[in-house]
Amino acid sequence: MSNPIADPGHGHSPAAWTAVIIMLVGIAIGTFFFFLDMPIVVWIAAAIVVIGALVGWGMSKAGYGANGSKYIAKEH
């Protein structure tokens, strides 16, 4: 058989978890205030989602991504 394929990480990194948590909070806020018909807060929540993506990207570039220098992979 051939060599096993190396685990690509699947996003298990501080950068990915931080980005996902921030974006989930933004989506939850946006959904709740969409239901209450408060469009300005929905747009603020949309901005929070974008900020979450930028934070994840920035953390990845700072070395906290799946292949980053500051990330220590844990065994499963």
Stockholm file with secondary structure:
# STOCKHOLM 1.0

chainA/1-76         MSNPIADPGHGHSPAAWTAVIIMLVGIAIGTFFFFLDMPIVVWIAAAIVVIGALVGWGMSKAGYGANGSKYIAKEH
#=GR chainA/1-76 SS CCCCCCCCCTTCSHHHHHHHHHHHHHHHHHHHHHHTTCHHHHHHHHHHHHHHHHHHHHHIIIIISTTCTTCCCCCC
#=GC SS_cons        CCCCCCCCCTTCSHHHHHHHHHHHHHHHHHHHHHHTTCHHHHHHHHHHHHHHHHHHHHHIIIIISTTCTTCCCCCC
//
